[in-house]
Amino acid sequence: MNNKGDAVIHLDGDDIGNRIELLLLDGNLDEASRLSLQITAAMDHLRESLERVADLSIHLFGGDDLIATFRPKSISKEELNGLRDEFKATCTLTISGGIGLSVQEALMNLRRAKLSGKNCLVGDV
């Protein structure tokens, strides 16, 4: 899946499915649709920004999830956190991430980010 020496990042929106589901339960289809479009735009912007600044390969991209492999020195943790801030500015919701040397480690660090209060990035670049 990834080249030796590559790192893996897994980004996932925070409570996005719950937000949309609550809007739908309240019968607010127009608001759910608007939020969905904002999330799509924010994820597209995040993907494009990552591709522009880092030497990476996108392996999974859909909904509010993104998994990519990248050269560790091609992007800093500060840059990644800046991209997370841009995501929030675009759709008012937050995104958490996990970084690791394998997809399993990235997923474990994503889970740690979620359990630590969300809206953060766990793992080192």
Backbone bond lengths (Angstrom), bond angles and torsions (degrees), N, CA, C in turn:
res aa  C-N    CA-C-N  psi(-1)  N-CA   C-N-CA  omega(-1)  CA-C   N-CA-C  phi
1 M - - - 1.447 - - 1.519 111.75 -
2 N 1.338 117.49 -51.45 1.455 118.52 179.90 1.519 109.90 -124.28
3 N 1.316 115.40 157.05 1.448 121.78 179.86 1.518 110.01 -73.85
4 K 1.317 115.49 147.93 1.462 120.29 177.44 1.527 109.07 -56.61
5 G 1.307 115.59 131.08 1.458 120.88 -179.49 1.518 113.63 95.90
6 D 1.338 117.42 -12.40 1.465 119.78 177.28 1.520 110.04 -76.52
7 A 1.308 115.40 152.82 1.457 122.34 172.29 1.524 107.96 -104.08
8 V 1.316 115.37 162.31 1.464 122.29 179.72 1.521 107.94 -119.93
9 I 1.323 116.17 136.35 1.454 120.84 172.89 1.522 108.49 -121.37
10 H 1.324 114.86 136.60 1.471 121.26 176.02 1.521 106.65 -124.99
11 L 1.325 116.56 114.61 1.458 123.14 177.70 1.521 109.29 -107.84
12 D 1.326 115.87 139.64 1.466 120.76 -178.36 1.526 108.64 -147.52
13 G 1.324 115.76 130.70 1.458 120.82 178.56 1.515 111.78 -61.97
14 D 1.324 115.87 149.28 1.459 122.58 -177.35 1.531 111.52 -93.07
15 D 1.314 116.13 117.15 1.471 123.29 174.55 1.526 113.89 57.96
16 I 1.309 117.48 24.25 1.459 120.52 -176.44 1.525 111.59 -68.69
17 G 1.325 116.74 -44.97 1.459 119.42 178.38 1.520 111.52 -59.91
18 N 1.331 116.55 -40.00 1.467 120.28 178.54 1.523 111.80 -64.73
19 R 1.327 116.75 -39.68 1.476 120.43 179.18 1.520 110.63 -62.67
20 I 1.316 116.74 -45.90 1.461 120.50 -179.42 1.526 110.21 -67.61
21 E 1.330 116.89 -42.79 1.464 119.90 179.37 1.531 111.61 -60.40
22 L 1.326 117.78 -41.46 1.460 120.70 178.74 1.524 111.15 -63.38
23 L 1.327 117.07 -41.62 1.464 120.03 176.51 1.524 110.69 -60.12
24 L 1.321 115.88 -41.78 1.468 119.69 -179.88 1.528 111.29 -68.41
25 L 1.331 117.19 -41.02 1.468 120.24 177.29 1.524 111.33 -61.48
26 D 1.329 115.84 -32.18 1.461 120.72 178.17 1.529 112.21 -82.49
27 G 1.335 116.48 1.76 1.460 120.91 179.02 1.511 114.11 75.32
28 N 1.326 116.65 21.20 1.457 121.38 -175.87 1.536 109.90 -101.06
29 L 1.319 115.45 67.90 1.461 121.83 -176.84 1.524 112.22 -63.18
30 D 1.323 117.72 -40.76 1.468 120.53 -179.51 1.523 111.35 -62.67
31 E 1.331 117.33 -42.74 1.467 120.71 178.96 1.528 110.86 -67.92
32 A 1.332 117.29 -39.68 1.463 120.60 176.75 1.523 110.64 -61.92
33 S 1.317 116.70 -41.02 1.462 121.37 178.52 1.527 110.92 -64.95
34 R 1.334 116.37 -43.53 1.472 120.70 178.45 1.532 110.43 -61.01
35 L 1.341 116.74 -45.88 1.469 120.44 179.71 1.529 110.45 -63.35
36 S 1.313 117.56 -41.41 1.454 121.23 178.40 1.530 111.20 -58.95
37 L 1.312 116.87 -42.90 1.471 120.73 177.96 1.520 111.61 -64.69
38 Q 1.332 117.24 -39.34 1.466 120.91 177.49 1.529 110.92 -63.86
39 I 1.326 116.46 -42.29 1.463 120.68 179.50 1.525 110.37 -64.60
40 T 1.314 116.88 -43.13 1.468 121.08 177.55 1.521 110.62 -59.57
41 A 1.327 117.06 -45.15 1.469 120.68 178.70 1.523 111.02 -63.72
42 A 1.322 117.37 -41.12 1.466 121.19 179.95 1.529 110.86 -65.81
43 M 1.329 117.53 -41.55 1.464 120.66 178.71 1.532 111.00 -67.68
44 D 1.326 117.35 -40.56 1.466 120.40 176.32 1.522 110.69 -60.26
45 H 1.326 116.51 -44.45 1.469 121.05 179.09 1.528 110.54 -63.24
46 L 1.327 116.91 -42.31 1.460 121.30 178.82 1.524 110.64 -61.28
47 R 1.329 117.20 -47.20 1.470 121.27 178.59 1.523 111.56 -60.32
48 E 1.335 116.53 -47.22 1.464 120.56 -179.84 1.523 111.32 -62.76
49 S 1.315 117.48 -40.46 1.466 121.18 178.87 1.520 110.93 -65.42
50 L 1.313 117.19 -43.54 1.468 120.41 177.76 1.519 110.68 -60.67
51 E 1.318 116.83 -44.89 1.463 120.62 -179.29 1.528 111.47 -64.39
52 R 1.312 116.56 -30.57 1.465 120.98 -178.60 1.532 111.87 -75.99
53 V 1.347 117.51 -36.62 1.464 119.50 -172.21 1.517 114.52 -102.30
54 A 1.330 118.69 -16.74 1.466 119.95 -174.67 1.520 111.05 -124.91
55 D 1.316 114.61 152.00 1.463 122.32 172.71 1.525 106.23 -84.60
56 L 1.353 116.47 93.78 1.460 119.43 -173.22 1.508 112.74 -143.02
57 S 1.323 114.05 166.65 1.460 122.67 173.74 1.517 108.05 -127.10
58 I 1.333 116.41 126.98 1.455 121.82 177.58 1.533 107.78 -83.49
59 H 1.331 116.90 128.82 1.463 121.33 179.92 1.518 112.47 -109.69
60 L 1.319 116.84 -29.06 1.456 121.76 179.09 1.515 107.61 -143.70
61 F 1.337 115.77 128.94 1.455 120.21 179.31 1.512 107.94 -149.35
62 G 1.318 115.88 110.92 1.455 119.37 179.19 1.513 110.99 -173.84
63 G 1.313 114.98 145.91 1.460 119.17 -178.86 1.514 110.30 59.38
64 D 1.316 116.57 -120.70 1.466 120.70 178.68 1.528 110.91 -115.11
65 D 1.359 116.81 29.15 1.469 122.95 -179.81 1.521 110.91 -120.32
66 L 1.330 114.27 144.78 1.456 120.96 173.78 1.523 107.39 -147.09
67 I 1.321 116.45 129.15 1.462 121.70 173.25 1.524 106.87 -125.46
68 A 1.332 115.33 129.97 1.460 120.81 -179.36 1.521 110.03 -143.33
69 T 1.316 115.79 154.38 1.461 121.93 169.13 1.518 107.50 -106.36
70 F 1.329 115.26 147.32 1.461 118.97 -176.68 1.518 110.75 -153.17
71 R 1.313 114.56 158.01 1.457 121.43 173.69 1.524 107.03 -72.73
72 P 1.334 118.25 123.09 1.464 120.84 -173.64 1.526 115.45 -51.98
73 K 1.284 118.77 -36.38 1.466 120.39 -177.55 1.524 113.10 -87.20
74 S 1.335 117.92 1.56 1.469 119.87 -176.40 1.524 112.73 -82.66
75 I 1.332 117.55 -12.28 1.459 121.04 177.55 1.522 108.14 -154.26
76 S 1.312 116.08 143.66 1.466 120.39 -179.74 1.528 110.71 -96.06
77 K 1.306 115.00 162.89 1.458 120.22 177.11 1.532 109.90 -63.26
78 E 1.315 117.22 -34.78 1.463 121.31 177.37 1.524 110.93 -63.47
79 E 1.328 116.95 -42.15 1.465 120.32 177.19 1.524 110.91 -63.88
80 L 1.329 116.42 -41.93 1.464 119.96 178.18 1.525 111.11 -62.71
81 N 1.328 117.09 -41.44 1.461 119.87 177.50 1.524 111.35 -66.41
82 G 1.321 117.08 -33.47 1.465 120.42 174.55 1.522 111.47 -63.49
83 L 1.324 117.12 -39.05 1.467 120.95 177.19 1.530 110.79 -67.35
84 R 1.326 116.70 -35.70 1.467 119.40 175.45 1.529 110.22 -64.51
85 D 1.331 116.83 -38.69 1.471 120.39 176.69 1.528 111.47 -63.37
86 E 1.333 116.79 -39.29 1.464 120.75 177.25 1.529 110.44 -63.81
87 F 1.328 116.95 -38.49 1.463 121.04 177.04 1.528 109.47 -57.71
88 K 1.315 116.34 -48.63 1.467 120.82 -179.51 1.524 111.11 -62.52
89 A 1.318 117.58 -39.76 1.464 120.69 179.21 1.526 111.46 -65.17
90 T 1.325 117.18 -30.51 1.461 121.36 -178.11 1.525 112.89 -78.02
91 C 1.346 116.92 -37.77 1.474 118.06 -173.77 1.527 113.91 -128.90
92 T 1.312 118.93 4.72 1.476 126.54 179.61 1.520 113.94 66.57
93 L 1.325 119.23 3.49 1.455 122.62 177.83 1.524 109.38 -108.29
94 T 1.325 116.14 164.41 1.459 120.14 -177.49 1.519 110.98 -105.64
95 I 1.326 114.08 166.81 1.454 121.42 -179.84 1.522 108.00 -139.22
96 S 1.318 115.92 140.07 1.459 122.00 177.90 1.518 109.38 -110.93
97 G 1.332 115.66 160.61 1.451 118.71 179.81 1.503 113.08 -148.18
98 G 1.326 114.01 153.89 1.456 122.16 173.71 1.507 109.39 -126.88
99 I 1.329 115.60 138.97 1.464 122.23 178.59 1.518 107.80 -121.54
100 G 1.321 116.75 140.04 1.454 121.11 176.85 1.508 111.31 -160.38
101 L 1.332 115.17 177.54 1.463 120.56 178.68 1.522 112.00 -89.60
102 S 1.349 116.15 -1.50 1.463 122.10 174.53 1.522 107.34 -144.36
103 V 1.314 116.22 164.38 1.459 119.69 177.73 1.530 109.94 -63.61
104 Q 1.331 116.89 -34.90 1.459 120.07 179.11 1.532 111.02 -65.73
105 E 1.327 117.00 -42.69 1.466 120.78 179.27 1.527 110.66 -66.64
106 A 1.324 117.23 -39.50 1.469 120.36 177.74 1.524 110.23 -63.60
107 L 1.330 117.19 -42.08 1.460 121.11 178.47 1.523 111.07 -65.02
108 M 1.319 116.65 -41.55 1.459 120.39 177.49 1.534 110.48 -61.56
109 N 1.321 116.93 -41.89 1.466 120.32 179.38 1.529 111.41 -70.97
110 L 1.339 117.84 -32.75 1.463 120.04 173.61 1.518 109.51 -63.09
111 R 1.314 116.62 -44.48 1.469 120.59 178.72 1.530 110.25 -60.59
112 R 1.327 117.00 -41.48 1.465 121.32 177.57 1.536 110.24 -62.18
113 A 1.329 116.97 -39.89 1.470 120.69 177.50 1.527 110.84 -62.00
114 K 1.323 116.10 -43.06 1.469 120.63 -179.89 1.531 110.76 -65.50
115 L 1.331 116.93 -42.47 1.460 120.91 -178.99 1.529 112.57 -73.04
116 S 1.326 116.55 -19.28 1.462 121.55 -179.80 1.525 112.96 -88.35
117 G 1.315 117.11 8.69 1.458 119.78 177.33 1.515 114.09 114.22
118 K 1.325 117.06 -1.27 1.467 122.17 177.68 1.529 111.54 70.01
119 N 1.328 115.56 -179.15 1.460 122.62 179.12 1.522 112.78 53.69
120 C 1.346 115.80 44.46 1.455 119.66 177.16 1.524 109.71 -151.70
121 L 1.317 114.68 172.76 1.456 123.02 -179.55 1.522 106.86 -123.94
122 V 1.327 117.55 123.59 1.460 122.66 -179.65 1.516 109.18 -114.26
123 G 1.322 115.71 134.81 1.460 122.36 -179.18 1.517 109.66 115.54
124 D 1.296 114.58 165.17 1.462 119.88 -177.49 1.514 110.99 -111.47
125 V 1.317 115.02 148.52 1.457 122.17 178.58 1.509 108.83 -83.59
